[in-house]
Amino acid sequence: MDANVTGNRKAEIIMRLSEFEMPPMQDVLIVGRQAPIGPEAARRMADILSPEQYDVVKLDHAKIEALVIRKSLFNFVPKDKLITLILEEGGKIANESLIVKAQLSLVLQVSKSVEV
């Protein structure tokens, strides 16, 4: 890389949360500990609707048992950071008995300056 090129990258994330309904899949499902379906049933449902497109992340969380996340989101945001963000915001409205779907709108912003 040219020593005269500097830059930074940041991602802007907008998350929309709503109660689970049909059709069920969005970008993320937040599965409560006492939800009507558990993480394995959510995995099977995701595989039926979109094979190999979702990752089930089981959690050690007071209210949330698992997240079902669209794998392609990890191309924009590292997995651990995305999970932390989902738990921070989704954890505010989720409870043990709900399945909450979340729609994420990711915009990657790149800024570079070049010495001329």
C-alpha positions as CSV (number, residue, x, y, z in Angstrom):
1,M,0.0,0.0,0.0
2,D,1.2,3.5,-0.8
3,A,2.6,5.3,2.2
4,N,0.9,8.5,1.1
5,V,-2.6,7.0,1.3
6,T,-4.6,7.2,4.5
7,G,-8.1,6.2,5.1
8,N,-10.7,5.0,7.5
9,R,-13.7,2.7,7.3
10,K,-16.9,2.7,9.3
11,A,-20.2,1.0,9.0
12,E,-23.5,2.7,9.6
13,I,-26.1,0.3,11.0
14,I,-29.9,0.8,11.1
15,M,-31.8,-1.9,12.9
16,R,-35.6,-2.4,12.8
17,L,-37.2,-4.7,15.4
18,S,-40.7,-6.2,15.4
19,E,-42.6,-9.1,16.6
20,F,-42.2,-12.4,14.7
21,E,-44.8,-13.0,12.0
22,M,-45.1,-14.9,8.7
23,P,-43.1,-14.9,6.5
24,P,-40.7,-15.4,9.3
25,M,-37.2,-14.7,8.0
26,Q,-35.6,-11.4,8.0
27,D,-31.9,-10.6,8.7
28,V,-32.0,-11.8,12.3
29,L,-34.4,-13.7,14.6
30,I,-33.9,-13.2,18.3
31,V,-35.2,-16.4,20.1
32,G,-36.3,-16.0,23.7
33,R,-35.5,-18.8,26.2
34,Q,-39.2,-19.8,26.5
35,A,-40.2,-19.0,22.9
36,P,-42.7,-21.3,21.1
37,I,-39.8,-22.6,18.9
38,G,-36.3,-23.1,20.0
39,P,-33.0,-22.6,18.2
40,E,-33.0,-26.0,16.4
41,A,-36.5,-25.5,15.1
42,A,-35.5,-22.0,14.0
43,R,-32.5,-23.5,12.2
44,R,-34.7,-26.1,10.4
45,M,-37.1,-23.3,9.4
46,A,-34.3,-21.1,8.1
47,D,-32.8,-24.0,6.1
48,I,-36.1,-24.8,4.5
49,L,-36.7,-21.2,3.5
50,S,-33.1,-20.3,2.6
51,P,-30.7,-23.3,2.7
52,E,-27.2,-22.5,4.1
53,Q,-28.0,-18.8,4.4
54,Y,-28.3,-18.5,8.2
55,D,-26.2,-19.2,11.3
56,V,-27.7,-20.1,14.6
57,V,-25.7,-18.6,17.5
58,K,-26.6,-20.1,20.9
59,L,-26.1,-17.6,23.8
60,D,-25.6,-17.5,27.5
61,H,-28.1,-14.7,28.1
62,A,-30.8,-14.1,30.7
63,K,-33.7,-13.7,28.2
64,I,-32.3,-14.7,24.8
65,E,-31.5,-18.3,23.9
66,A,-30.2,-17.8,20.4
67,L,-29.8,-15.6,17.4
68,V,-30.5,-16.7,13.9
69,I,-28.4,-14.4,11.7
70,R,-28.1,-14.1,7.9
71,K,-24.5,-15.2,7.2
72,S,-23.9,-12.5,4.5
73,L,-24.1,-9.8,7.3
74,F,-20.7,-11.1,8.5
75,N,-19.2,-9.9,5.3
76,F,-19.8,-6.3,6.5
77,V,-19.5,-6.5,10.2
78,P,-17.4,-8.9,12.3
79,K,-19.6,-11.6,13.9
80,D,-18.8,-10.6,17.5
81,K,-19.5,-7.0,17.0
82,L,-22.8,-7.7,15.2
83,I,-23.9,-10.1,18.0
84,T,-23.0,-7.4,20.6
85,L,-25.1,-4.8,18.8
86,I,-28.1,-7.1,18.3
87,L,-28.0,-8.0,22.0
88,E,-27.7,-4.4,23.1
89,E,-30.7,-3.2,21.2
90,G,-32.7,-6.4,20.9
91,G,-32.2,-7.2,24.5
92,K,-34.1,-4.0,25.4
93,I,-37.4,-5.3,23.9
94,A,-37.0,-9.1,23.8
95,N,-38.3,-11.3,26.6
96,E,-38.2,-15.0,27.3
97,S,-41.3,-15.9,25.4
98,L,-40.9,-13.8,22.2
99,I,-39.3,-14.4,18.9
100,V,-38.3,-11.0,17.5
101,K,-37.3,-10.5,13.9
102,A,-34.8,-7.7,13.1
103,Q,-34.1,-6.1,9.8
104,L,-30.6,-4.6,9.5
105,S,-29.7,-2.1,6.8
106,L,-25.9,-2.0,6.5
107,V,-24.1,0.7,4.6
108,L,-20.4,0.5,4.4
109,Q,-18.8,3.9,4.2
110,V,-15.2,4.2,3.0
111,S,-13.2,7.5,3.1
112,K,-9.6,7.9,1.8
113,S,-7.4,10.8,1.3
114,V,-4.5,10.8,-1.2
115,E,-1.6,13.1,-1.0
116,V,-1.2,14.9,-4.4
